[in-house]
């Protein structure tokens, strides 16, 4: 009998505290979402599917005149979000079975990374069912540009860890094709790619290694890999030697907007 692939912490409803704190601090995805969403949201309801503990997107939507609803599977995440933004409307729910009521806009960020490939079509269909217009954002880690062997080992370990969970980190590369194949020609589908220039983003990788890399590796029983993530984070925290302090580019965020054509 083959072993069952472990659930991701997002599916299992158990996210390490360090990962929740990382999600709160990481600002760039919010900036991409701000660019994509309409500047005027008066009279619009926005459903943020997989809202996570971060609150800035909801604050910005309300600042633009919209009504914000955050949806997440994890009750601990929702509690953390509510503590920081008591006025946000939050709902516990699953992206594979969204609430029945319709909204003007649905927004998701990095949700497919936690969804097995065979269920991703269902996600797209559910979003199309509940929202008039959708914005989906996903990472494409195939575009991560490590500049040293030190970074390459980290990137390979992250990819292998997520692959062992039965999913991948390059969902962005497949996103447009997935949506077009699922929805067909009745929908307007627009893709955009978002990339930041080279920078010294090493501090962010400490949180990623300790918050996600260690937690997932230990969940999988791969303690050697977990220790490599710890060593990676420790090395950055204690200070890289000059030849290792080379700017690098983060992976791209791929965004796809889709909405039904009106005839």
NUROPA-800778 format. One record per residue (C-alpha): residue in three letters; chain; x, y, z. Coordinates in Angstrom, 1 decimal, always signed. Each point is the difference from the previous one (the first is absolute). Example, Ala and Ser with C-alpha at 12.3 -4.5 7.8 and 13.67 -1.06 7.14 Angstrom:
BEGIN
+-----+---+--------+--------+--------+
:   r : c :      X :      Y :      Z :
+-----+---+--------+--------+--------+
: ALA : A :  +12.3 :   -4.5 :   +7.8 :
: SER : A :   +1.4 :   +3.4 :   -0.7 :
+-----+---+--------+--------+--------+
end
This chain:
BEGIN
+-----+---+--------+--------+--------+
:   r : c :      X :      Y :      Z :
+-----+---+--------+--------+--------+
: UNK : A :   +0.0 :   +0.0 :   +0.0 :
: UNK : A :   +1.4 :   +3.4 :   -1.0 :
: UNK : A :   +0.5 :   +2.6 :   +2.7 :
: UNK : A :   -2.5 :   +2.9 :   +0.0 :
: UNK : A :   +1.5 :   +3.4 :   -0.8 :
: UNK : A :   +0.0 :   +2.1 :   +3.1 :
: UNK : A :   -2.3 :   +3.0 :   +0.0 :
: UNK : A :   +1.6 :   +3.4 :   -0.2 :
: UNK : A :   -0.3 :   +2.0 :   +3.3 :
: UNK : A :   -2.5 :   +2.2 :   -1.8 :
: UNK : A :   -2.3 :   -2.9 :   -0.9 :
: UNK : A :   +0.5 :   -1.6 :   +3.5 :
: UNK : A :   -0.8 :   +3.3 :   +1.7 :
: UNK : A :   +3.3 :   +0.0 :   +1.9 :
: UNK : A :   +2.4 :   +2.8 :   -1.0 :
: UNK : A :   +3.2 :   +0.5 :   +2.1 :
: UNK : A :   -0.1 :   +3.3 :   +1.9 :
: UNK : A :   +3.3 :   +1.1 :   -1.7 :
: UNK : A :   -1.7 :   -0.4 :   -3.4 :
: UNK : A :   -3.0 :   +2.1 :   +1.1 :
: UNK : A :   +2.4 :   +2.8 :   +1.2 :
: UNK : A :   +1.9 :   -0.2 :   -3.3 :
: UNK : A :   -3.3 :   +0.4 :   -2.0 :
: UNK : A :   -0.9 :   +3.1 :   +2.0 :
: UNK : A :   +3.3 :   +1.7 :   -0.7 :
: UNK : A :   +0.5 :   -0.9 :   -3.7 :
: UNK : A :   -1.1 :   +3.2 :   -1.8 :
: UNK : A :   +0.7 :   -0.5 :   -3.7 :
: UNK : A :   -3.0 :   -2.2 :   -0.8 :
: UNK : A :   -2.3 :   +2.6 :   +1.5 :
: UNK : A :   +1.6 :   +2.6 :   -2.3 :
: UNK : A :   -0.7 :   -2.2 :   -3.0 :
: UNK : A :   -3.6 :   -0.4 :   +1.0 :
: UNK : A :   -0.4 :   +3.7 :   +0.5 :
: UNK : A :   +1.2 :   +0.6 :   -3.6 :
: UNK : A :   -2.5 :   -2.5 :   -1.4 :
: UNK : A :   -3.2 :   +0.8 :   +1.8 :
: UNK : A :   -2.2 :   +2.8 :   -1.3 :
: UNK : A :   +0.8 :   +3.4 :   +1.5 :
: UNK : A :   -3.7 :   +0.7 :   +0.6 :
: UNK : A :   -1.8 :   -2.8 :   +1.9 :
: UNK : A :   -3.0 :   +1.9 :   +1.2 :
: UNK : A :   -3.1 :   -2.3 :   +0.1 :
: UNK : A :   +2.2 :   -3.1 :   -0.7 :
: UNK : A :   +0.4 :   -3.0 :   +2.3 :
: UNK : A :   +3.4 :   -1.7 :   -0.1 :
: UNK : A :   +0.5 :   -3.6 :   +1.2 :
: UNK : A :   +3.6 :   -0.6 :   +1.0 :
: UNK : A :   +0.3 :   -3.8 :   -0.3 :
: UNK : A :   +2.8 :   -1.4 :   +2.2 :
: UNK : A :   +0.3 :   +3.4 :   +1.7 :
: UNK : A :   +2.5 :   -1.2 :   +2.5 :
: UNK : A :   +1.0 :   +2.1 :   +3.1 :
: UNK : A :   +0.9 :   +3.1 :   -2.0 :
: UNK : A :   -2.3 :   +3.0 :   +0.2 :
: UNK : A :   +1.4 :   +2.6 :   -2.3 :
: UNK : A :   -1.9 :   -1.1 :   -3.1 :
: UNK : A :   -3.3 :   +0.2 :   +1.9 :
: UNK : A :   +0.9 :   +3.4 :   +1.3 :
: UNK : A :   +0.9 :   +1.2 :   -3.5 :
: UNK : A :   -3.2 :   -1.4 :   -1.5 :
: UNK : A :   -2.1 :   +1.8 :   +2.6 :
: UNK : A :   +2.1 :   +3.2 :   -0.6 :
: UNK : A :   -1.0 :   -0.2 :   -3.7 :
: UNK : A :   -3.7 :   -0.2 :   +1.0 :
: UNK : A :   -0.5 :   -3.8 :   -0.3 :
: UNK : A :   -1.4 :   -2.5 :   +2.4 :
: UNK : A :   +2.5 :   -2.6 :   +1.1 :
: UNK : A :   -0.6 :   -3.7 :   +0.9 :
: UNK : A :   +2.9 :   -2.2 :   +0.9 :
: UNK : A :   -0.3 :   -3.7 :   -0.3 :
: UNK : A :   +2.4 :   -2.6 :   +1.4 :
: UNK : A :   -0.1 :   -3.6 :   +1.0 :
: UNK : A :   +2.2 :   +0.4 :   +3.1 :
: UNK : A :   -1.8 :   +1.3 :   +3.2 :
: UNK : A :   +3.3 :   +1.0 :   +1.5 :
: UNK : A :   +0.8 :   +2.2 :   -3.0 :
: UNK : A :   -3.5 :   +1.6 :   +0.2 :
: UNK : A :   +0.5 :   +0.7 :   +3.7 :
: UNK : A :   +3.3 :   +1.6 :   -0.7 :
: UNK : A :   -1.5 :   +2.1 :   -2.8 :
: UNK : A :   -3.0 :   +1.1 :   +2.1 :
: UNK : A :   +2.2 :   +1.1 :   +2.9 :
: UNK : A :   +1.8 :   +2.4 :   -2.3 :
: UNK : A :   -3.0 :   +1.1 :   -2.0 :
: UNK : A :   -3.2 :   -0.4 :   +2.2 :
: UNK : A :   -2.2 :   +1.7 :   -2.6 :
: UNK : A :   +0.9 :   -2.4 :   -2.9 :
: UNK : A :   -2.8 :   -2.5 :   -0.9 :
: UNK : A :   +1.6 :   -3.5 :   +0.2 :
: UNK : A :   -1.4 :   -3.4 :   -0.9 :
: UNK : A :   +1.4 :   -3.4 :   +0.5 :
: UNK : A :   -0.2 :   -2.0 :   -3.3 :
: UNK : A :   +1.7 :   -2.1 :   -2.6 :
: UNK : A :   +1.0 :   +1.2 :   -3.5 :
: UNK : A :   -1.5 :   -3.3 :   -1.3 :
: UNK : A :   -3.4 :   +0.8 :   +1.4 :
: UNK : A :   -0.5 :   +3.8 :   +0.1 :
: UNK : A :   -3.0 :   +1.7 :   +1.5 :
: UNK : A :   -3.1 :   +0.0 :   -2.2 :
: UNK : A :   -0.5 :   +3.7 :   -0.2 :
: UNK : A :   +1.5 :   +2.0 :   -2.9 :
: UNK : A :   +2.6 :   +2.8 :   +0.3 :
: UNK : A :   +1.3 :   +2.6 :   -2.4 :
: UNK : A :   +3.7 :   -1.0 :   +0.2 :
: UNK : A :   +1.9 :   -3.0 :   +1.4 :
: UNK : A :   +3.7 :   +0.2 :   +0.7 :
: UNK : A :   +2.3 :   -2.8 :   +0.8 :
: UNK : A :   +3.7 :   -0.1 :   +0.7 :
: UNK : A :   +2.2 :   -3.1 :   +0.0 :
: UNK : A :   -3.0 :   -2.3 :   +0.6 :
: UNK : A :   +0.8 :   -2.5 :   -2.7 :
: UNK : A :   +3.4 :   -0.8 :   +1.6 :
: UNK : A :   -1.9 :   -1.8 :   +2.7 :
: UNK : A :   -2.5 :   -1.7 :   -2.3 :
: UNK : A :   +0.9 :   -3.4 :   -1.7 :
: UNK : A :   +0.2 :   +0.3 :   -3.7 :
: UNK : A :   -3.1 :   -2.2 :   -0.6 :
: UNK : A :   -2.2 :   +2.4 :   +1.9 :
: UNK : A :   +1.2 :   +3.3 :   -1.5 :
: UNK : A :   -2.7 :   +0.0 :   -2.7 :
: UNK : A :   -2.6 :   -0.1 :   +2.8 :
: UNK : A :   +1.5 :   +3.1 :   +1.6 :
: UNK : A :   -0.3 :   +2.0 :   -3.3 :
: UNK : A :   -3.6 :   -1.1 :   -0.5 :
: UNK : A :   -1.0 :   +0.9 :   +3.6 :
: UNK : A :   +1.5 :   +3.5 :   -0.4 :
: UNK : A :   -1.7 :   +0.5 :   -3.4 :
: UNK : A :   -3.3 :   -1.1 :   +1.7 :
: UNK : A :   +0.0 :   +2.5 :   +2.8 :
: UNK : A :   +1.7 :   +3.1 :   -1.5 :
: UNK : A :   -0.6 :   +2.2 :   -3.0 :
: UNK : A :   +3.7 :   +0.8 :   -0.2 :
: UNK : A :   +3.0 :   -1.9 :   +1.3 :
: UNK : A :   +3.6 :   +0.7 :   +0.8 :
: UNK : A :   +2.3 :   -3.0 :   +0.6 :
: UNK : A :   +3.6 :   +0.4 :   +1.0 :
: UNK : A :   +2.6 :   -2.8 :   +0.2 :
: UNK : A :   +3.7 :   -0.4 :   +0.4 :
: UNK : A :   +2.2 :   -1.3 :   -2.8 :
: UNK : A :   +3.1 :   -1.2 :   +1.8 :
: UNK : A :   +1.5 :   -1.2 :   -3.3 :
: UNK : A :   +0.9 :   +3.7 :   -0.4 :
: UNK : A :   +1.8 :   +0.2 :   +3.3 :
: UNK : A :   +3.5 :   +1.2 :   -0.9 :
: UNK : A :   +2.5 :   -1.2 :   +2.7 :
: UNK : A :   +3.4 :   +1.5 :   -0.4 :
: UNK : A :   +2.1 :   -2.3 :   +2.2 :
: UNK : A :   +0.2 :   -3.7 :   +0.8 :
: UNK : A :   -1.2 :   +0.9 :   +3.5 :
: UNK : A :   -3.3 :   +1.3 :   -1.5 :
: UNK : A :   -0.3 :   -2.8 :   -2.6 :
: UNK : A :   +0.0 :   -2.6 :   +2.8 :
: UNK : A :   -2.8 :   +1.9 :   +1.8 :
: UNK : A :   -2.2 :   +0.3 :   -3.1 :
: UNK : A :   +0.5 :   -3.6 :   -0.9 :
: UNK : A :   -0.9 :   -1.1 :   +3.6 :
: UNK : A :   -3.2 :   +2.2 :   +0.0 :
: UNK : A :   -1.1 :   -1.4 :   -3.4 :
: UNK : A :   +0.7 :   -3.6 :   +1.2 :
: UNK : A :   -1.9 :   +0.6 :   +3.2 :
: UNK : A :   -3.1 :   +1.3 :   -1.6 :
: UNK : A :   +0.2 :   -2.7 :   -2.7 :
: UNK : A :   +0.0 :   -2.6 :   +2.8 :
: UNK : A :   -3.3 :   +1.5 :   +1.2 :
: UNK : A :   -1.5 :   -0.8 :   -3.4 :
: UNK : A :   +0.0 :   +3.5 :   -1.5 :
: UNK : A :   +2.5 :   +2.5 :   -1.4 :
: UNK : A :   +1.3 :   +3.6 :   +0.1 :
: UNK : A :   -0.3 :   +0.7 :   -3.7 :
: UNK : A :   -3.8 :   +0.2 :   -0.1 :
: UNK : A :   +0.3 :   +3.5 :   -1.5 :
: UNK : A :   +1.6 :   -1.4 :   -3.2 :
: UNK : A :   -3.0 :   -2.3 :   -0.5 :
: UNK : A :   -2.7 :   +2.5 :   +1.2 :
: UNK : A :   -1.1 :   +1.5 :   -3.3 :
: UNK : A :   -0.3 :   -3.3 :   -1.8 :
: UNK : A :   -1.9 :   -1.5 :   +2.9 :
: UNK : A :   -2.6 :   +2.8 :   -0.1 :
: UNK : A :   -0.3 :   +0.0 :   -3.8 :
: UNK : A :   -0.4 :   -3.8 :   -0.1 :
: UNK : A :   -2.5 :   +0.1 :   +2.8 :
: UNK : A :   -2.2 :   +2.9 :   -1.1 :
: UNK : A :   +0.4 :   +0.2 :   -3.8 :
: UNK : A :   -0.8 :   +2.9 :   -2.3 :
: UNK : A :   -3.0 :   +1.4 :   +2.0 :
: UNK : A :   +2.4 :   +1.8 :   +2.3 :
: UNK : A :   +2.3 :   +3.0 :   -0.4 :
: UNK : A :   +3.4 :   -1.2 :   +1.4 :
: UNK : A :   +2.9 :   +2.4 :   +0.5 :
: UNK : A :   +3.5 :   -1.0 :   +1.4 :
: UNK : A :   +2.6 :   +2.2 :   +1.5 :
: UNK : A :   +3.4 :   -0.8 :   +1.5 :
: UNK : A :   +1.4 :   +1.9 :   +3.0 :
: UNK : A :   +3.7 :   +0.1 :   +0.7 :
: UNK : A :   +2.2 :   +2.0 :   +2.3 :
: UNK : A :   +3.6 :   +0.9 :   -0.8 :
: UNK : A :   +3.0 :   -1.6 :   +1.7 :
: UNK : A :   +0.3 :   +0.7 :   +3.7 :
: UNK : A :   +1.5 :   -1.3 :   +3.2 :
: UNK : A :   -3.2 :   -1.9 :   +1.1 :
: UNK : A :   +1.8 :   -2.3 :   +2.3 :
: UNK : A :   -1.9 :   +0.9 :   +3.2 :
: UNK : A :   -3.2 :   -1.1 :   -1.7 :
: UNK : A :   +1.5 :   -3.4 :   -0.6 :
: UNK : A :   +0.7 :   -0.5 :   +3.7 :
: UNK : A :   -3.7 :   +0.1 :   +0.7 :
: UNK : A :   -0.8 :   -2.2 :   -3.0 :
: UNK : A :   +2.6 :   -2.6 :   +1.0 :
: UNK : A :   -1.0 :   -0.1 :   +3.7 :
: UNK : A :   -3.7 :   +0.6 :   -0.4 :
: UNK : A :   -0.8 :   -2.3 :   -2.9 :
: UNK : A :   +3.1 :   -2.0 :   -1.0 :
: UNK : A :   +0.6 :   -1.4 :   +3.5 :
: UNK : A :   -3.7 :   -0.6 :   +0.8 :
: UNK : A :   -0.8 :   -1.8 :   -3.3 :
: UNK : A :   +3.2 :   -2.1 :   +0.1 :
: UNK : A :   -0.7 :   -1.2 :   +3.5 :
: UNK : A :   -3.6 :   -0.8 :   -0.9 :
: UNK : A :   +1.4 :   -2.1 :   -2.8 :
: UNK : A :   +2.5 :   -1.7 :   +2.3 :
: UNK : A :   +3.0 :   +1.4 :   -1.9 :
: UNK : A :   +2.0 :   +1.2 :   +2.9 :
: UNK : A :   +3.3 :   +0.4 :   -2.0 :
: UNK : A :   -1.7 :   +2.5 :   -2.3 :
: UNK : A :   -1.5 :   +1.8 :   +3.0 :
: UNK : A :   +3.4 :   +0.3 :   +1.5 :
: UNK : A :   +1.3 :   +1.5 :   -3.3 :
: UNK : A :   -2.7 :   +2.6 :   +0.2 :
: UNK : A :   +1.0 :   +0.8 :   +3.5 :
: UNK : A :   +3.7 :   +0.3 :   -0.9 :
: UNK : A :   -0.9 :   +2.2 :   -3.0 :
: UNK : A :   -2.0 :   +2.4 :   +2.2 :
: UNK : A :   +2.7 :   +0.0 :   +2.7 :
: UNK : A :   +2.7 :   +0.8 :   -2.6 :
: UNK : A :   -1.9 :   +3.0 :   -1.2 :
: UNK : A :   -0.8 :   +1.2 :   +3.5 :
: UNK : A :   +3.6 :   -0.2 :   +1.1 :
: UNK : A :   +1.2 :   +1.8 :   -3.1 :
: UNK : A :   +1.0 :   -1.1 :   -3.5 :
: UNK : A :   +3.6 :   +0.4 :   -1.2 :
: UNK : A :   +0.3 :   +2.8 :   -2.6 :
: UNK : A :   +0.2 :   -2.3 :   -3.1 :
: UNK : A :   -3.4 :   -1.5 :   +1.1 :
: UNK : A :   -1.7 :   +3.4 :   +0.3 :
: UNK : A :   -1.0 :   +0.1 :   -3.6 :
: UNK : A :   -3.4 :   +1.6 :   -1.0 :
: UNK : A :   -2.5 :   -2.4 :   -1.5 :
: UNK : A :   -3.5 :   +0.1 :   -1.5 :
: UNK : A :   -3.1 :   -1.4 :   +1.7 :
: UNK : A :   -2.2 :   -2.4 :   -1.9 :
: UNK : A :   -2.6 :   +1.6 :   -2.3 :
: UNK : A :   -3.6 :   +0.5 :   +1.1 :
: UNK : A :   -2.3 :   -1.0 :   -2.9 :
: UNK : A :   -3.5 :   +1.5 :   +0.1 :
: UNK : A :   -3.0 :   -0.9 :   -2.1 :
: UNK : A :   -3.2 :   +2.0 :   -0.1 :
: UNK : A :   -3.1 :   -1.7 :   -1.4 :
: UNK : A :   -3.6 :   +1.0 :   -0.5 :
: UNK : A :   -2.9 :   -1.2 :   -2.1 :
: UNK : A :   -0.6 :   +1.7 :   -3.3 :
: UNK : A :   -3.2 :   +1.9 :   -0.2 :
: UNK : A :   -1.9 :   -0.3 :   -3.3 :
+-----+---+--------+--------+--------+
end
